[in-house]
Amino acid sequence: MAIDTAVQNRSSFDLKSASLPVAAVMLKSTDVGVLAAELAQRLADDPDFFDNDPVLIDLTGVRDEPKPIDFAALAHLLHQHRTVPVAVRGGSTAQMAAAHSVGLVAASDAPPARPPAPPEVREIIHEVVHEVEVVRPAPRVPAVVVDKPLRSGQQVYARGADLVVLAMVSFGAEVIADGNIHVYAPLRGRAIAGARGDTGARIFTTCMDPQLISIAGIYRTTEVAIAAEVVGKPAQVRLDGEKLLIEPL
């Protein structure tokens, strides 16, 4: 039986690079029992906070601890809370080897590099009596605009761009952007700006009442109450070092 040459030469798959937002669990103790107790306490009021989200285990804070980490128990604990541990970073040689032995891969200690900004386009016009400099910034990547309410379980990701939402982000919904996030309505779900490591990204909303906010992997949940002067009011979120600041607009 003759075989079509085009079918014979057709590949059954392609290999392409991909970048996905992940939650980072930054360990401050090597005792998995202590971590289990604190996770149970934090998630007691919202057991469905995670929805099989991929997780990166950050060992920077315990890198010099002599006590070994039971990564098998740690992975099992994270699975119990509906997360999927996939990688580790920042650990000692022994810690990284132990993590690798249970199937966790090593992630880069540095955030993913963002593409360099295009240079400014400058045009200089010379005249007889004076010089005029006209600066025309190169065009930016357009923002992703969403004009419909986002319900619980819905997710929008603006890859390589800002995200502008013109309707309510409900509790349980998630908005993610590599750049800034603007919500011109109540923000009650999760907002993750600077998803690929941009520490200069910000979150803006006309009604600050989020379930979770995050910039470049630094996050804050409803466990920490928002100040009265900003909750339910126009506000912005920005990073100051490794601290999230929520400020009125």
C-alpha positions in Angstrom: 0.0 0.0 0.0 1.4 3.4 -1.0 2.0 6.0 1.8 1.4 9.6 1.1 4.8 11.4 1.3 3.3 14.5 2.9 1.7 12.4 5.7 5.0 10.4 6.1 7.0 13.6 6.6 4.6 15.3 9.0 5.8 15.5 12.5 3.6 14.2 15.3 4.6 17.0 17.7 6.4 20.4 18.0 8.7 21.6 20.8 8.2 25.3 21.8 9.2 27.4 24.8 6.4 28.3 27.2 6.2 30.6 30.3 3.5 30.0 32.9 2.8 32.0 36.1 3.5 30.0 39.3 3.0 30.6 43.0 6.2 30.7 45.1 6.3 29.1 48.5 9.2 30.8 50.3 10.3 28.5 53.2 11.4 30.0 56.5 11.7 26.7 58.3 12.9 23.2 57.4 10.3 21.6 59.7 7.5 20.3 57.5 5.3 19.8 60.5 5.5 23.5 61.4 4.7 24.3 57.8 1.7 22.0 57.8 0.2 23.6 60.9 0.6 27.1 59.5 -0.8 26.2 56.1 -3.8 24.6 57.7 -4.4 27.7 59.8 -4.0 30.2 56.9 -6.3 28.3 54.6 -8.9 27.3 57.1 -11.3 30.0 55.9 -10.7 29.4 52.3 -9.8 25.7 51.6 -10.4 26.2 47.8 -7.9 29.1 47.6 -5.6 27.1 45.3 -6.9 25.2 42.3 -4.1 22.9 41.3 -1.8 25.9 40.8 1.8 25.1 39.9 4.2 25.9 42.8 7.9 26.9 43.0 9.5 26.1 46.4 12.0 28.9 47.3 14.7 27.7 49.6 16.7 31.0 49.9 15.6 31.6 53.5 16.7 28.1 54.7 19.7 27.6 52.5 22.1 27.6 55.5 19.9 25.5 57.8 21.7 22.2 58.8 18.5 20.2 59.3 17.6 18.4 56.1 14.2 18.9 54.4 11.8 16.0 53.9 10.9 16.9 50.3 8.6 13.9 49.8 6.5 15.0 52.8 6.6 18.6 51.7 5.4 17.7 48.2 2.6 15.6 49.7 1.6 18.4 51.9 1.4 20.9 49.0 -0.6 18.4 47.0 -3.1 18.2 49.9 -3.7 21.9 49.6 -4.5 21.6 45.8 -1.1 22.8 44.5 1.3 21.1 42.2 5.0 21.5 43.3 7.1 21.5 40.2 10.5 23.1 41.0 12.8 24.5 43.6 15.4 27.2 43.7 17.9 28.9 46.0 18.9 25.9 48.1 22.2 24.5 49.0 23.8 21.7 46.9 22.5 19.0 49.3 19.0 20.5 49.4 18.8 20.8 45.6 19.9 17.2 45.3 17.3 16.0 47.8 14.6 17.9 45.9 15.7 16.5 42.6 15.5 12.9 44.0 11.7 13.3 44.5 11.1 14.7 41.0 11.4 18.5 41.6 13.5 20.3 39.0 15.9 23.2 39.6 14.6 26.7 38.6 16.8 29.7 37.9 17.5 31.9 40.9 17.0 35.0 38.8 13.6 36.1 37.4 13.1 35.6 33.7 14.7 38.3 31.7 12.3 40.7 30.0 13.1 41.7 26.5 15.0 45.0 26.3 13.0 48.1 25.7 13.3 49.4 22.2 15.4 52.6 21.9 13.8 55.9 21.7 13.5 57.4 18.2 15.0 60.9 18.2 14.8 63.2 15.2 16.8 66.4 15.3 15.8 69.3 13.0 18.5 71.9 12.4 17.5 75.4 11.3 19.5 78.5 10.6 18.8 80.4 13.9 17.9 77.6 16.3 17.8 73.8 16.9 14.6 71.9 17.6 14.8 68.4 19.1 11.7 66.3 18.5 11.5 63.1 20.7 9.1 60.4 19.4 9.1 57.4 21.8 8.9 54.1 19.9 5.4 52.5 20.1 4.7 50.2 23.0 3.0 46.8 23.0 -0.8 47.5 23.2 -2.5 46.7 26.4 -5.0 43.8 26.6 -8.5 45.2 27.4 -11.3 43.2 29.0 -14.7 44.9 29.1 -16.8 42.1 30.6 -17.1 41.0 34.3 -14.8 38.1 35.3 -16.6 35.5 37.3 -15.2 33.0 39.8 -13.0 30.5 38.0 -12.2 32.7 35.0 -8.6 33.7 34.3 -7.1 36.3 32.0 -3.3 36.6 31.2 -1.8 39.5 29.3 1.5 38.1 28.1 4.1 40.7 27.5 1.6 43.6 28.1 -0.4 45.5 30.5 -4.0 44.4 31.4 -6.9 46.8 31.5 -10.2 45.5 33.0 -13.3 47.7 32.6 -15.6 45.5 34.7 -15.6 43.8 38.1 -13.1 41.0 38.9 -15.2 38.7 41.1 -13.9 36.6 44.1 -12.3 33.5 42.7 -11.4 35.2 39.3 -7.8 35.8 38.4 -6.1 38.5 36.3 -2.4 38.2 35.4 -0.1 40.5 33.4 3.6 40.7 32.7 3.2 44.5 33.1 0.7 46.6 35.0 -2.9 45.7 35.9 -5.6 48.4 35.8 -9.1 47.5 37.1 -11.7 50.3 36.7 -14.2 48.5 38.9 -14.1 46.5 42.1 -11.1 44.1 42.4 -12.2 41.2 44.5 -10.3 38.3 43.0 -6.6 37.7 42.5 -4.4 40.2 40.7 -0.8 39.2 39.7 1.2 41.9 38.0 4.9 41.6 36.8 4.3 37.9 36.4 7.7 37.4 34.6 9.7 39.3 37.3 9.0 43.0 36.5 9.5 44.6 40.0 8.3 47.9 38.6 4.9 46.7 37.7 1.9 48.0 39.6 -1.8 47.2 40.3 -4.4 50.0 40.1 -8.1 49.7 40.9 -11.1 52.0 41.7 -12.2 49.6 44.5 -9.5 47.8 46.4 -10.9 44.6 48.0 -8.7 41.7 46.6 -8.5 38.1 47.5 -4.8 38.1 46.6 -2.4 40.7 45.1 1.1 39.9 43.8 3.9 41.7 42.1 7.0 39.8 40.7 6.2 36.8 43.0 5.8 38.9 46.2 2.2 38.3 47.3 -0.3 39.2 50.0 -3.6 37.5 50.8 -6.7 38.4 52.8 -5.1 37.0 55.9 -3.5 40.4 56.3 -6.2 43.0 56.6 -6.0 46.0 54.3 -5.9 49.4 55.9 -9.3 51.2 56.3 -8.2 54.1 54.3 -7.7 52.0 51.1 -10.1 49.0 51.4 -13.0 49.5 49.0 -11.5 52.7 47.6 -9.3 53.7 44.7 -5.8 52.5 45.4 -2.6 51.2 43.9 -0.1 48.4 44.8 3.6 48.7 44.2 6.8 47.0 45.4 9.2 48.7 47.8 12.1 46.2 48.0 10.4 43.0 48.9 7.4 44.7 50.6 4.1 45.3 49.0 2.7 48.8 49.6 -1.0 49.6 49.1 -1.6 53.3 48.8 -4.7 55.4 48.1 -5.0 57.1 44.8 
